[in-house]
Amino acid sequence: MKRSLCVKVAVTILVMAVAGWWAVSRIRLMGTPPGGGMLVTFSVQHGQPLKAIATQLEEAGLVRSSMYFVWLGRKKDLATRIKAGEYELSSEWYPEKILEVLASGEVVKLHFTIPEGLTLKQIASKLDKEGVVRKDDFIRAAADTAALSRWLAPSAHNLEGVLFPDTYTYTSDDNATDFVNMMCDRFNKVFEPLWDGRDRSLSISPYEAIILASMIEKETADDAERPMVGAVFLNRLKLGMRLMSDPTVIYAMPNFSGNLTRDDLRVPSPYNTYLNSGLPPGPICNPGAGSLRAALHPAATDALYFVARGDGSHQFSKTLDEHNKAVEQYQKQGQR
């Protein structure tokens, strides 16, 4: 009888030991990486509970057990500290590392480039097309001029001209207002030192300089020519001459075909510098640093005219007679 009891106790202990070993082994297994070398872009939504995140991780092949991940998150007191955003996670990582990354907020950094010379609407369309932010949201956010009121005129009804063209780093969590603020902050950093170091002989306000820079941006892509273009416009303003800039006319055209006609130049618009004297009422694009610098440091020249040579450069002239000869010369070349 005693021997039978001993056998039963021994069997029970063995079963319990095996069960314990199996349980511990299973827990250890659940805490190991699934492997496979996958890199996965993983998205966490605002307010998403830990259990939902864990299930999503398991379905993505990033953890072996959602149950273990939930237990681990609670044990480490990180369950409520996971931050929303997009993360790049590896199936080679232990659950502890994945949990730490999600709680650290080390989200994927995305990049987007705004070229020089785009209008506000063109920027909004580009952002929408690339899936960064919705067009209407961006235009709405750019209607708030308070952030750059020091540089803008009271008449400015949006941020046209001060949405600085550059390459930006952002996250999937950034919205249209965040993006507008990034561009305005960059403009401030670029324009403030340029304004402080401007040619003090110029009688020009910050907003007038931005408008002039936007015209320079649309007239030439050659950094060496930009101060000359700026000087021509300023010289004409001093003499009371109309600026006669094609890009200002085009800016006001809702559906520009790409071919500017003589009839287009006769269409009444505040931006038609063939019909109106002075600068247009606002910027016609968002200029880069080169054009802003040229507007504040124009070349020393008496030139009043310029015409495209057809190779990306321009011929500058001091008199109308010289200009007409240049126009005839380069128009003939273009017809060959």
KAFENHU-V787472 format. One record per residue. RES is the residue in one letter. SS is DSSP state (A for helix, B for strand, O for the rest). OMEGA is omega in whole degrees, 0 to 359 (999 if undefined). NEAR is the number of other ideal C-beta (glycine too) atoms within 10 Angstrom. Layout:
res/ss/omega/near
RES/SS/OMEGA/NEAR
RES/SS/OMEGA/NEAR
//
This chain:
res/ss/omega/near
M/O/180/5
K/A/181/6
R/A/178/7
S/A/179/8
L/A/179/9
C/A/179/10
V/A/179/10
K/A/179/10
V/A/181/10
A/A/179/10
V/A/179/10
T/A/180/10
I/A/180/10
L/A/179/10
V/A/180/10
M/A/179/10
A/A/179/10
V/A/180/10
A/A/179/10
G/A/179/10
W/A/181/10
W/A/181/10
A/A/180/10
V/A/180/10
S/A/180/10
R/A/178/13
I/A/178/12
R/A/179/9
L/A/180/11
M/A/181/17
G/O/179/17
T/O/179/12
P/O/176/17
P/O/181/18
G/O/180/11
G/O/177/10
G/O/179/8
M/O/168/13
L/B/185/10
V/B/172/14
T/B/189/11
F/B/184/19
S/B/175/16
V/B/181/20
Q/O/176/12
H/O/177/8
G/O/181/7
Q/O/182/13
P/O/182/13
L/A/182/20
K/A/179/14
A/A/178/14
I/A/181/24
A/A/178/25
T/A/180/16
Q/A/178/17
L/A/180/24
E/A/180/17
E/A/180/10
A/O/180/15
G/O/183/13
L/O/173/24
V/O/180/29
R/O/186/20
S/O/176/19
S/A/180/19
M/A/179/14
Y/A/182/19
F/A/177/25
V/A/179/18
W/A/181/17
L/A/180/22
G/A/179/23
R/A/180/12
K/A/182/10
K/O/179/13
D/O/180/9
L/O/185/17
A/O/183/19
T/O/184/10
R/O/178/14
I/O/186/20
K/O/180/15
A/O/178/16
G/B/179/19
E/B/182/15
Y/B/172/21
E/B/185/13
L/B/181/20
S/B/176/17
S/O/177/18
E/O/183/14
W/O/171/16
Y/O/179/13
P/A/179/23
E/A/181/13
K/A/178/13
I/A/180/24
L/A/181/25
E/A/179/14
V/A/180/19
L/A/180/24
A/A/182/17
S/A/183/13
G/O/179/15
E/O/185/13
V/O/178/20
V/O/177/14
K/O/180/11
L/B/183/14
H/B/178/8
F/B/182/17
T/B/174/10
I/O/179/21
P/O/177/13
E/O/172/17
G/O/177/19
L/O/174/17
T/O/178/18
L/A/182/21
K/A/178/14
Q/A/176/14
I/A/180/25
A/A/179/25
S/A/180/15
K/A/178/17
L/A/179/19
D/A/182/17
K/A/181/9
E/O/177/11
G/O/181/8
V/O/173/18
V/O/180/21
R/O/183/14
K/A/183/16
D/A/179/11
D/A/181/17
F/A/180/26
I/A/179/19
R/A/180/15
A/A/182/19
A/O/176/23
A/O/179/12
D/O/186/15
T/O/187/18
A/A/186/7
A/A/182/16
L/A/182/22
S/O/180/11
R/O/181/11
W/O/186/21
L/O/174/23
A/O/178/15
P/O/182/8
S/O/182/8
A/O/183/20
H/O/173/11
N/O/186/19
L/O/175/24
E/O/178/23
G/O/184/27
V/O/174/29
L/O/195/27
F/O/178/23
P/O/183/22
D/O/173/17
T/B/185/9
Y/B/174/17
T/B/182/10
Y/B/177/17
T/O/181/14
S/O/181/16
D/O/181/16
D/O/179/18
N/O/184/15
A/A/179/21
T/A/177/15
D/A/182/14
F/A/177/24
V/A/180/26
N/A/178/15
M/A/183/18
M/A/178/23
C/A/178/21
D/A/180/13
R/A/178/17
F/A/179/25
N/A/183/16
K/A/180/10
V/A/190/17
F/A/184/24
E/A/178/13
P/A/177/10
L/A/179/17
W/A/179/15
D/A/182/8
G/O/184/11
R/O/172/17
D/O/186/11
R/O/178/7
S/O/181/7
L/O/174/16
S/O/187/9
I/O/178/19
S/O/177/12
P/A/182/19
Y/A/177/22
E/A/178/16
A/A/179/24
I/A/177/28
I/A/179/27
L/A/180/28
A/A/180/28
S/A/177/29
M/A/178/25
I/A/181/31
E/A/183/28
K/A/182/23
E/A/182/22
T/O/175/21
A/O/182/14
D/O/181/13
D/A/182/13
A/A/182/11
E/A/187/19
R/A/177/26
P/A/178/21
M/A/179/20
V/A/178/27
G/A/180/28
A/A/179/23
V/A/180/27
F/A/180/24
L/A/178/19
N/A/180/18
R/A/178/20
L/A/180/18
K/A/182/9
L/A/181/8
G/O/179/8
M/O/175/14
R/O/186/14
L/O/176/19
M/O/181/15
S/O/181/24
D/A/182/15
P/A/179/19
T/A/178/25
V/A/181/23
I/A/182/15
Y/A/183/22
A/O/182/16
M/O/184/14
P/O/183/4
N/O/181/4
F/O/184/12
S/O/184/8
G/O/179/5
N/O/181/6
L/O/183/14
T/O/177/9
R/O/178/7
D/O/178/7
D/A/182/18
L/A/181/14
R/A/182/11
V/O/181/14
P/O/178/8
S/O/175/17
P/O/181/12
Y/O/180/20
N/O/183/21
T/O/169/24
Y/O/182/17
L/O/185/15
N/O/176/16
S/O/176/11
G/O/178/13
L/O/172/22
P/O/186/23
P/O/180/16
G/O/178/20
P/O/180/28
I/O/175/24
C/O/178/25
N/O/187/28
P/O/176/31
G/O/184/22
A/A/182/17
G/A/180/19
S/A/176/30
L/A/179/27
R/A/181/21
A/A/179/26
A/A/183/31
L/A/177/23
H/O/181/16
P/O/179/23
A/O/175/18
A/O/183/8
T/O/175/15
D/O/183/11
A/O/180/20
L/O/184/19
Y/B/168/21
F/B/180/21
V/B/180/18
A/B/179/17
R/O/181/14
G/O/179/12
D/O/182/8
G/O/179/10
S/O/183/13
H/B/174/22
Q/B/181/17
F/B/183/21
S/B/179/20
K/O/182/14
T/O/180/12
L/A/180/10
D/A/177/9
E/A/182/15
H/A/181/18
N/A/177/13
K/A/179/14
A/A/178/19
V/A/180/15
E/A/181/11
Q/A/186/13
Y/A/173/17
Q/A/178/12
K/A/179/9
Q/A/182/11
G/A/181/10
Q/A/182/6
R/O/999/5
//
